[in-house]
């Protein structure tokens, strides 16, 4: 999984690096902002998924698990 993350980020960084090497600051900044936003949205999606999965797990355990935890 780390390899896939590295590969995706390396390819996403290429246009920014190219713009920086050709002294195109505006293009580099624009691509950098797009990269930052997409990484942020992806991380927020993972947080949403994690919370939804945890909620399903709590609902699936039912009221018996709550009583057991309260009695312990």
C-alpha positions in Angstrom: 0.0 0.0 0.0 2.8 2.4 0.7 4.2 1.8 -2.7 0.9 2.7 -4.3 0.7 5.9 -2.2 4.2 6.8 -3.2 3.6 6.1 -6.9 0.4 8.2 -7.0 2.0 11.1 -5.1 5.1 11.0 -7.3 3.1 11.2 -10.4 0.9 14.0 -8.9 4.1 16.0 -8.0 5.5 15.8 -11.6 3.6 18.8 -13.0 4.4 20.9 -10.0 8.1 20.0 -10.2 8.1 20.7 -14.0 6.5 24.1 -13.5 9.0 25.0 -10.8 11.9 24.0 -12.9 10.7 26.2 -15.8 10.1 29.2 -13.5 6.3 29.1 -13.9 5.3 30.0 -10.3 1.6 30.5 -11.0 1.2 27.2 -12.7 3.1 25.5 -9.9 1.0 27.2 -7.3 -2.2 26.3 -9.0 -1.2 22.6 -9.3 0.0 22.6 -5.7 -3.4 23.9 -4.5 -5.2 21.3 -6.5 -2.9 18.6 -5.1 -3.5 19.8 -1.5 -7.2 20.0 -1.9 -7.5 16.5 -3.4 -5.3 15.0 -0.7 -7.4 16.8 1.9 -10.7 15.6 0.4 -9.3 12.0 0.2 -8.3 12.1 3.9 -11.7 13.5 4.9 -13.3 10.6 2.9 -11.3 8.1 4.9 -12.4 9.8 8.2 -16.1 9.6 7.0 -15.7 5.9 6.0 -14.1 5.1 9.4 -16.9 6.8 11.3 -19.5 5.1 9.3 -17.9 1.7 9.8 -17.6 2.3 13.5 -21.3 3.3 13.6 -22.4 0.1 11.8 -20.3 -2.0 14.3 -22.0 -0.3 17.3 -25.5 -0.8 15.8 -24.7 -4.4 14.9 -23.7 -5.3 18.5 -27.2 -4.5 19.8 -28.5 -3.6 23.2 -27.1 -6.8 24.9 -23.6 -5.5 24.4 -24.5 -2.2 26.1 -25.9 -4.0 29.1 -22.8 -6.2 29.4 -20.5 -3.2 29.2 -22.6 -1.3 31.8 -22.6 -4.2 34.2 -18.8 -4.7 34.0 
